[in-house]
């Protein structure tokens, strides 16, 4: 049976529209997934597929291990990979439009025919009497006939020329490349999210260690002041101050331990580790100065390396091809359809039959529909061009902001380190004065609180400095390849 070419190319136009809609949905999904929200329902990069059961032994986890697990199990990345696979399948379907389609059919059956219903009544049959032996219609000719029919056919169809098919293939290739860069951008997002979560947990561990040390120091002070109070050397007020300071440090320790536990659960959710699994972080907080870079250097690197920018560039190619699809619907299309088969009736003889049909379809007038499709696709192409121009400016803004953050956070680290040193010396001097009986313990408690604040500020400033370097690497589009370099590991 020959294929109606008008139906076929109408189907192609529908497929092109659906294909374009799918690509837009995937890209919109990727954009929405970048929203910062700590729930996997709104941001899939905060979720993952659990890769292994809970073990009784703590899982030793380095930063590299965490990133490797995130790239293997993170939910946001898996969704991007599935989107790429979907568009790869669409490209294979578009490829089939260039290739011949061949299929076999066969059937057998028992049939009954009413000759009168088919228009072969007695009068019509008598007109063919000369074809019967003796020139007469047999007297017992039945108007109801029965036969067994067995037949087999091989069919062949191919599009020889079609503008929409050619441009659709180009659009499919561009959409597949855009999906690839969307996946690579998702990999960068995973590296960023996992690295920041890991560094946050490392900072929490530093906070816990500092809080433990301050609790131990406060406990020593309480014991010392209590003994001095029993000996009648110091007043009861000094012991009360020491105990208040001890309990304040204990509260800080509890809060730090709770933050660490919650941040570890978030890290586990991002990398596919069961939240019930105990993990031990093996990498300390990294610190190293970053080589000085100019905004122009980082911007040039970003325009070559940013996957989201390459994604939009390939979307531009895709939209141009889709626009060409609609414009090429004005061109003639040429297709070829044929089949060859054999038929056997009532088991007597086998008869071959075939058809070979070349179809030329020339659109004469459907200009309103064609212009509507063309204008709609042109609007999408123009919108994509505006997005590209905006993204170039946005990249410049991100690069400059990231460089400013790196410089400022580095200065904050230097100040925080100096402050910790000064607070440590102040606490040591005040401890000596209290032990010598020169001061009561009020300045000592104040010095302890000052040191606790300075240590907390140092931990936070180190964390912010490392995060700012990661964000700079992400703005440059080289985070996955160079996060170790930027962190100085």
Secondary structure, DSSP 4 states (H G I P E B T S, - for coil): ----HHHHHHHHHHHHHHHHHHHHHHHHHHHHTTS--SSTTT-GGG-B---S---SS-EEE-HHHHHHHHHHHBHHHHHHHHHHHHHHHHHHHHHHTTS-EEEEEEEEEEEEEETTTTT--HHHHHTTGGGSGGGS--TT--SEEEEEEEEEEEEEEEEEE-HHHHHHHHHHHHHHHHHHHHHHHHHHHHHHHHHHHHHHHHHHHHHHHHHHHHHHHHHHHHHHHHHHHHTTSS-HHHHHHHHHHHHHHHHHHHHHHHHHHHHHHHHHHHHT--TTS-EEE-PPPP--PPPP--HHHHHHHHHHH-HHHHHHHHHHHHHHHHHHHHHGGGS-EEEEEEEEEEEEETTEEEEEEEEEEEEEE---S-HHHHHHHHHHHHHHHHHHHHHHHHHHHHHHHHHHHHHHHHHHHHHHHHHHHHHHHHHHHHHHHHHHHHHTTSS-SHHHHHHHHHHHHHHHHHHHHHHHHHHHHHHHHHHHT-HHHHHHHHHT-
